[in-house]
Amino acid sequence: MYHFLLRTVPRPWLIRLSYVVRVFAPLLYRGDKVECTVCGGRFSKFLPYGYDGSAKRDNVLCPRCLTLERHRALWLFLRKRTDLFTRAKADVLHIAPEQPLLPHFRKQRNLRYVTADLVSPLADVKCDITAMPFADASYDVILCNHVLEHVDDDAKAMRELYRVLRPGGWAVLQVPIDYNSPTTLQDPNIVSEADRVKHYWQKDHVRLYGLDYADKLRAARFNVTMDDLVPAMPAEQRERYRLQSTEYIPFCRKD
């Protein structure tokens, strides 16, 4: 039933249905082998995740708050490497807000928090990331994770993100990266869903980034650090949180 829903239900409705799953799934997965860095839940294992057109992975989806590896890695990074939760105040723009993280950000009284997306029912502002309706230098912090691989003109989107970020501000811009490839793969002949899954890892991706991803961000004028918090973590801790050993966090500053 779980995989049937992932295959057949449109994403906006799937987001709403997920609230039902969160009621009973934690009871079925009681234990203490894995731990979610976001909600603090401990379970015998995480749920599987994936659907037709995306790689299926076992033991990755938190039964309580529905985080995936990238969410748990991002949350650790924000807590350990930034002052987002302790600074006096910050204007934050969250593109394509992740359902497991959104309520935690909304509770932060020091954040003026705005979400934006083209289609998500969770977004405050409906907009195209390549032409956002925000003034220059509007935000101290931007979170935009696993979005750019869906955008046809990603260079334009990167420039827009840089434009609306304030000098001295920073952004986290996670994407899927093939760390075995020195360059990004983007081929106009790769158009079918089957080919996109094969080459880009998901049917709605338009490219697969390689080791040159940081250079692409630098071309948009960001000062980029690929932070190694997760890869440098002890393997047993990474396994408990079920994080990917290659999850470097693209930390982008506007000087």
C-alpha positions as a Markdown table, in Angstrom:
| # | Residue | x | y | z |
|---|---|---|---|---|
| 1 | Met | 0.0 | 0.0 | 0.0 |
| 2 | Tyr | 2.8 | 2.4 | 0.9 |
| 3 | His | 4.5 | 2.1 | -2.5 |
| 4 | Phe | 1.2 | 2.1 | -4.3 |
| 5 | Leu | 0.4 | 5.5 | -2.8 |
| 6 | Leu | 3.8 | 6.9 | -3.8 |
| 7 | Arg | 3.3 | 5.7 | -7.4 |
| 8 | Thr | -0.3 | 6.9 | -7.9 |
| 9 | Val | -1.1 | 9.9 | -5.6 |
| 10 | Pro | -0.1 | 13.4 | -6.8 |
| 11 | Arg | 2.5 | 15.0 | -4.6 |
| 12 | Pro | 0.3 | 17.7 | -3.1 |
| 13 | Trp | -2.2 | 15.1 | -1.9 |
| 14 | Leu | 0.5 | 12.8 | -0.8 |
| 15 | Ile | 1.7 | 15.5 | 1.5 |
| 16 | Arg | -1.7 | 15.7 | 3.1 |
| 17 | Leu | -2.1 | 11.9 | 3.4 |
| 18 | Ser | 1.3 | 11.6 | 5.1 |
| 19 | Tyr | -0.2 | 13.1 | 8.2 |
| 20 | Val | -2.3 | 10.0 | 8.6 |
| 21 | Val | 0.8 | 7.7 | 8.2 |
| 22 | Arg | 2.5 | 9.5 | 11.0 |
| 23 | Val | -0.2 | 8.4 | 13.4 |
| 24 | Phe | 0.4 | 4.6 | 13.2 |
| 25 | Ala | 3.8 | 4.1 | 11.7 |
| 26 | Pro | 5.8 | 5.0 | 14.9 |
| 27 | Leu | 4.0 | 2.2 | 16.8 |
| 28 | Leu | 4.9 | -0.4 | 14.2 |
| 29 | Tyr | 8.6 | 0.6 | 14.2 |
| 30 | Arg | 9.2 | 0.9 | 18.0 |
| 31 | Gly | 12.8 | 0.4 | 19.0 |
| 32 | Asp | 16.2 | 2.1 | 19.5 |
| 33 | Lys | 18.4 | 1.2 | 16.5 |
| 34 | Val | 18.0 | 4.4 | 14.5 |
| 35 | Glu | 17.3 | 8.0 | 15.5 |
| 36 | Cys | 15.9 | 11.0 | 13.8 |
| 37 | Thr | 18.0 | 14.2 | 14.2 |
| 38 | Val | 14.9 | 16.4 | 13.7 |
| 39 | Cys | 12.1 | 15.0 | 15.9 |
| 40 | Gly | 14.4 | 12.9 | 18.2 |
| 41 | Gly | 12.3 | 9.7 | 17.5 |
| 42 | Arg | 14.0 | 6.4 | 18.0 |
| 43 | Phe | 12.9 | 3.3 | 16.1 |
| 44 | Ser | 13.8 | -0.3 | 15.2 |
| 45 | Lys | 14.3 | 1.1 | 11.6 |
| 46 | Phe | 13.1 | 3.8 | 9.3 |
| 47 | Leu | 10.5 | 3.3 | 6.5 |
| 48 | Pro | 11.6 | 2.6 | 2.9 |
| 49 | Tyr | 11.2 | 5.4 | 0.4 |
| 50 | Gly | 11.1 | 5.6 | -3.4 |
| 51 | Tyr | 8.6 | 5.1 | -6.2 |
| 52 | Asp | 8.5 | 4.4 | -9.9 |
| 53 | Gly | 10.8 | 6.9 | -11.4 |
| 54 | Ser | 13.0 | 7.2 | -8.3 |
| 55 | Ala | 15.5 | 5.0 | -6.7 |
| 56 | Lys | 13.9 | 2.9 | -3.9 |
| 57 | Arg | 15.9 | 2.9 | -0.6 |
| 58 | Asp | 15.3 | 0.9 | 2.5 |
| 59 | Asn | 15.5 | 2.3 | 6.1 |
| 60 | Val | 15.5 | 6.0 | 5.3 |
| 61 | Leu | 12.2 | 7.7 | 6.1 |
| 62 | Cys | 11.4 | 8.6 | 9.7 |
| 63 | Pro | 8.1 | 7.1 | 10.7 |
| 64 | Arg | 7.2 | 10.1 | 13.0 |
| 65 | Cys | 8.2 | 13.2 | 11.1 |
| 66 | Leu | 9.0 | 11.8 | 7.6 |
| 67 | Thr | 12.5 | 13.1 | 7.3 |
| 68 | Leu | 14.9 | 11.6 | 4.7 |
| 69 | Glu | 18.7 | 11.5 | 4.8 |
| 70 | Arg | 19.1 | 15.0 | 3.4 |
| 71 | His | 16.7 | 16.5 | 6.0 |
| 72 | Arg | 18.5 | 15.0 | 8.9 |
| 73 | Ala | 21.8 | 16.1 | 7.5 |
| 74 | Leu | 20.6 | 19.6 | 7.0 |
| 75 | Trp | 19.2 | 19.8 | 10.5 |
| 76 | Leu | 22.4 | 18.7 | 12.0 |
| 77 | Phe | 24.3 | 21.2 | 9.9 |
| 78 | Leu | 22.1 | 24.1 | 10.9 |
| 79 | Arg | 22.4 | 23.2 | 14.6 |
| 80 | Lys | 26.1 | 22.5 | 14.7 |
| 81 | Arg | 27.6 | 24.9 | 12.0 |
| 82 | Thr | 25.3 | 28.0 | 12.1 |
| 83 | Asp | 23.8 | 30.4 | 14.5 |
| 84 | Leu | 20.3 | 30.2 | 12.9 |
| 85 | Phe | 18.5 | 29.1 | 16.1 |
| 86 | Thr | 20.5 | 31.3 | 18.5 |
| 87 | Arg | 20.9 | 34.7 | 16.7 |
| 88 | Ala | 18.7 | 37.6 | 17.7 |
| 89 | Lys | 16.7 | 37.6 | 14.4 |
| 90 | Ala | 16.9 | 36.6 | 10.8 |
| 91 | Asp | 14.8 | 36.9 | 7.7 |
| 92 | Val | 14.6 | 33.4 | 6.2 |
| 93 | Leu | 13.4 | 32.3 | 2.7 |
| 94 | His | 12.7 | 28.6 | 2.4 |
| 95 | Ile | 12.2 | 27.5 | -1.3 |
| 96 | Ala | 10.1 | 24.3 | -1.7 |
| 97 | Pro | 9.7 | 23.9 | 2.1 |
| 98 | Glu | 10.3 | 20.4 | 3.4 |
| 99 | Gln | 7.3 | 19.2 | 5.3 |
| 100 | Pro | 9.3 | 17.6 | 8.2 |
| 101 | Leu | 11.2 | 20.9 | 8.8 |
| 102 | Leu | 8.6 | 23.5 | 8.3 |
| 103 | Pro | 6.9 | 23.4 | 11.7 |
| 104 | His | 10.2 | 23.6 | 13.5 |
| 105 | Phe | 11.2 | 26.7 | 11.6 |
| 106 | Arg | 7.8 | 28.3 | 12.2 |
| 107 | Lys | 8.2 | 27.8 | 16.0 |
| 108 | Gln | 11.5 | 29.8 | 16.0 |
| 109 | Arg | 10.5 | 33.2 | 17.4 |
| 110 | Asn | 13.7 | 34.8 | 16.2 |
| 111 | Leu | 13.0 | 34.0 | 12.5 |
| 112 | Arg | 10.8 | 35.9 | 10.1 |
| 113 | Tyr | 10.1 | 32.9 | 8.0 |
| 114 | Val | 8.8 | 32.9 | 4.4 |
| 115 | Thr | 8.2 | 29.9 | 2.2 |
| 116 | Ala | 8.0 | 29.9 | -1.6 |
| 117 | Asp | 7.3 | 27.3 | -4.3 |
| 118 | Leu | 5.6 | 27.1 | -7.7 |
| 119 | Val | 3.1 | 24.3 | -6.7 |
| 120 | Ser | 3.6 | 23.2 | -3.1 |
| 121 | Pro | 0.5 | 23.6 | -0.9 |
| 122 | Leu | 2.9 | 24.4 | 2.0 |
| 123 | Ala | 4.3 | 27.6 | 0.4 |
| 124 | Asp | 3.3 | 31.1 | 1.5 |
| 125 | Val | 4.3 | 32.6 | -1.9 |
| 126 | Lys | 3.7 | 30.9 | -5.2 |
| 127 | Cys | 6.6 | 31.8 | -7.6 |
| 128 | Asp | 9.1 | 30.7 | -10.1 |
| 129 | Ile | 12.6 | 30.4 | -8.6 |
| 130 | Thr | 14.1 | 32.0 | -11.8 |
| 131 | Ala | 12.0 | 35.1 | -11.4 |
| 132 | Met | 11.1 | 35.7 | -7.7 |
| 133 | Pro | 8.9 | 38.6 | -6.6 |
| 134 | Phe | 11.3 | 39.7 | -3.8 |
| 135 | Ala | 13.4 | 42.8 | -3.7 |
| 136 | Asp | 17.2 | 42.7 | -3.9 |
| 137 | Ala | 18.9 | 41.7 | -0.6 |
| 138 | Ser | 15.7 | 40.7 | 1.2 |
| 139 | Tyr | 16.8 | 37.7 | 3.2 |
| 140 | Asp | 19.6 | 36.9 | 5.6 |
| 141 | Val | 19.3 | 33.1 | 5.1 |
| 142 | Ile | 18.0 | 31.0 | 2.1 |
| 143 | Leu | 17.3 | 27.3 | 2.2 |
| 144 | Cys | 16.8 | 25.7 | -1.2 |
| 145 | Asn | 17.3 | 22.0 | -1.1 |
| 146 | His | 16.8 | 19.4 | -3.9 |
| 147 | Val | 15.2 | 22.0 | -6.2 |
| 148 | Leu | 17.8 | 23.1 | -8.7 |
| 149 | Glu | 18.0 | 19.7 | -10.4 |
| 150 | His | 14.4 | 20.3 | -11.4 |
| 151 | Val | 14.9 | 23.7 | -12.9 |
| 152 | Asp | 15.7 | 24.1 | -16.7 |
| 153 | Asp | 17.7 | 27.3 | -16.3 |
| 154 | Asp | 19.6 | 26.5 | -13.0 |
| 155 | Ala | 22.2 | 29.3 | -13.6 |
| 156 | Lys | 19.4 | 31.9 | -13.7 |
| 157 | Ala | 17.9 | 30.4 | -10.5 |
| 158 | Met | 21.3 | 30.6 | -8.8 |
| 159 | Arg | 21.6 | 34.2 | -9.8 |
| 160 | Glu | 18.1 | 34.9 | -8.4 |
| 161 | Leu | 19.0 | 33.3 | -5.1 |
| 162 | Tyr | 22.2 | 35.4 | -4.9 |
| 163 | Arg | 20.2 | 38.6 | -5.8 |
| 164 | Val | 17.6 | 38.2 | -3.0 |
| 165 | Leu | 20.3 | 37.3 | -0.4 |
| 166 | Arg | 21.7 | 40.1 | 1.7 |
| 167 | Pro | 25.4 | 40.9 | 1.8 |
| 168 | Gly | 26.8 | 38.9 | 4.8 |
| 169 | Gly | 24.0 | 36.4 | 4.4 |
| 170 | Trp | 24.2 | 32.7 | 3.6 |
| 171 | Ala | 22.3 | 29.9 | 1.8 |
| 172 | Val | 22.2 | 26.1 | 1.9 |
| 173 | Leu | 21.6 | 24.8 | -1.6 |
| 174 | Gln | 21.6 | 21.0 | -1.5 |
| 175 | Val | 21.2 | 18.9 | -4.7 |
| 176 | Pro | 21.9 | 15.3 | -5.6 |
| 177 | Ile | 25.5 | 15.0 | -6.6 |
| 178 | Asp | 27.3 | 12.1 | -8.3 |
| 179 | Tyr | 30.7 | 12.3 | -6.6 |
| 180 | Asn | 32.1 | 9.8 | -9.1 |
| 181 | Ser | 31.6 | 12.3 | -11.9 |
| 182 | Pro | 33.9 | 15.4 | -12.3 |
| 183 | Thr | 31.2 | 17.2 | -14.4 |
| 184 | Thr | 27.5 | 17.7 | -14.4 |
| 185 | Leu | 25.5 | 15.5 | -16.8 |
| 186 | Gln | 22.9 | 17.4 | -18.8 |
| 187 | Asp | 22.1 | 16.0 | -22.2 |
| 188 | Pro | 19.2 | 17.3 | -24.4 |
| 189 | Asn | 18.8 | 13.8 | -25.8 |
| 190 | Ile | 17.8 | 12.4 | -22.3 |
| 191 | Val | 14.1 | 13.2 | -22.3 |
| 192 | Ser | 12.1 | 10.0 | -21.5 |
| 193 | Glu | 11.3 | 9.2 | -17.9 |
| 194 | Ala | 13.1 | 5.9 | -18.2 |
| 195 | Asp | 16.3 | 7.6 | -19.4 |
| 196 | Arg | 16.1 | 10.3 | -16.8 |
| 197 | Val | 15.8 | 7.7 | -14.0 |
| 198 | Lys | 18.8 | 5.9 | -15.5 |
| 199 | His | 21.0 | 9.0 | -15.9 |
| 200 | Tyr | 19.6 | 11.6 | -13.6 |
| 201 | Trp | 18.3 | 9.2 | -10.8 |
| 202 | Gln | 14.8 | 10.5 | -11.0 |
| 203 | Lys | 12.2 | 11.0 | -13.7 |
| 204 | Asp | 11.6 | 14.7 | -13.1 |
| 205 | His | 15.3 | 15.7 | -12.9 |
| 206 | Val | 16.7 | 17.6 | -15.8 |
| 207 | Arg | 20.4 | 17.0 | -14.9 |
| 208 | Leu | 22.7 | 15.2 | -12.5 |
| 209 | Tyr | 25.3 | 17.4 | -10.8 |
| 210 | Gly | 28.9 | 16.3 | -10.6 |
| 211 | Leu | 31.9 | 17.6 | -8.7 |
| 212 | Asp | 31.7 | 20.9 | -10.6 |
| 213 | Tyr | 28.5 | 21.9 | -8.7 |
| 214 | Ala | 30.4 | 24.3 | -6.4 |
| 215 | Asp | 32.0 | 25.9 | -9.4 |
| 216 | Lys | 28.5 | 26.6 | -10.8 |
| 217 | Leu | 27.5 | 28.3 | -7.6 |
| 218 | Arg | 30.7 | 30.3 | -7.7 |
| 219 | Ala | 29.8 | 31.4 | -11.2 |
| 220 | Ala | 26.7 | 33.0 | -9.6 |
| 221 | Arg | 29.1 | 34.9 | -7.3 |
| 222 | Phe | 28.6 | 32.8 | -4.2 |
| 223 | Asn | 31.5 | 32.1 | -1.8 |
| 224 | Val | 31.1 | 28.3 | -1.5 |
| 225 | Thr | 32.2 | 25.7 | 1.1 |
| 226 | Met | 31.3 | 22.1 | 0.7 |
| 227 | Asp | 31.0 | 21.3 | 4.4 |
| 228 | Asp | 32.1 | 17.9 | 5.5 |
| 229 | Leu | 30.1 | 17.6 | 8.8 |
| 230 | Val | 28.5 | 14.3 | 7.7 |
| 231 | Pro | 31.4 | 12.6 | 5.9 |
| 232 | Ala | 33.7 | 13.3 | 8.8 |
| 233 | Met | 31.2 | 11.8 | 11.3 |
| 234 | Pro | 32.0 | 8.4 | 12.9 |
| 235 | Ala | 30.5 | 5.7 | 10.8 |
| 236 | Glu | 28.4 | 4.2 | 13.6 |
| 237 | Gln | 26.8 | 7.6 | 14.3 |
| 238 | Arg | 26.1 | 8.2 | 10.6 |
| 239 | Glu | 24.5 | 4.8 | 10.5 |
| 240 | Arg | 22.3 | 5.5 | 13.5 |
| 241 | Tyr | 21.0 | 8.7 | 11.9 |
| 242 | Arg | 21.0 | 6.9 | 8.5 |
| 243 | Leu | 22.9 | 9.6 | 6.7 |
| 244 | Gln | 24.8 | 9.3 | 3.4 |
| 245 | Ser | 28.6 | 9.3 | 3.7 |
| 246 | Thr | 28.9 | 11.6 | 0.7 |
| 247 | Glu | 26.4 | 14.2 | 2.0 |
| 248 | Tyr | 28.5 | 17.4 | 1.8 |
| 249 | Ile | 26.5 | 20.5 | 2.5 |
| 250 | Pro | 26.9 | 23.4 | 0.0 |
| 251 | Phe | 27.2 | 26.4 | 2.3 |
| 252 | Cys | 27.0 | 29.5 | 0.2 |
| 253 | Arg | 27.9 | 33.0 | 1.4 |
| 254 | Lys | 27.3 | 36.4 | -0.1 |
| 255 | Asp | 30.3 | 38.6 | 0.8 |
